[in-house]
């Protein structure tokens, strides 16, 4: 249950970043907000990938 809740929280944060980027683009015409949101997502994905790669066990990752 804990791992499922962590995955759900992760998905919620990722969705929020995308929604904010698209919302700023649509509402204020900030064309650069969507690419910045994409860079935030890429950075987070890279961080999690490196953390998972270096983990000694599955318990040390976001997927525990």
NORSUL-V404062 format. One record per pair of residues at least 24 apart in sequence whose ideal C-beta (glycine too) atoms are under 10 Angstrom apart, sorted by the first residue. I is the first residue (numbers start at 1). J is the second residue. D is the distance in Angstrom with one decimal. If there is no record, write none. Layout:
i:I j:J d:D
i:I j:J d:D
This chain:
i:2 j:64 d:7.3
i:3 j:58 d:9.3
i:3 j:59 d:9.7
i:3 j:61 d:9.6
i:3 j:62 d:8.6
i:3 j:63 d:6.4
i:3 j:64 d:5.2
i:6 j:61 d:9.9
i:6 j:62 d:6.2
i:6 j:63 d:8.0
i:6 j:64 d:7.2
i:7 j:62 d:7.5
i:7 j:63 d:7.2
i:7 j:64 d:9.8
i:9 j:62 d:9.5
i:10 j:44 d:8.7
i:10 j:48 d:8.3
i:10 j:62 d:6.3
i:10 j:63 d:9.5
i:13 j:40 d:9.8
i:13 j:41 d:9.6
i:13 j:44 d:8.0
i:14 j:40 d:9.2
i:14 j:41 d:6.2
i:14 j:44 d:7.3
i:14 j:45 d:8.8
i:17 j:41 d:5.9
i:17 j:44 d:8.1
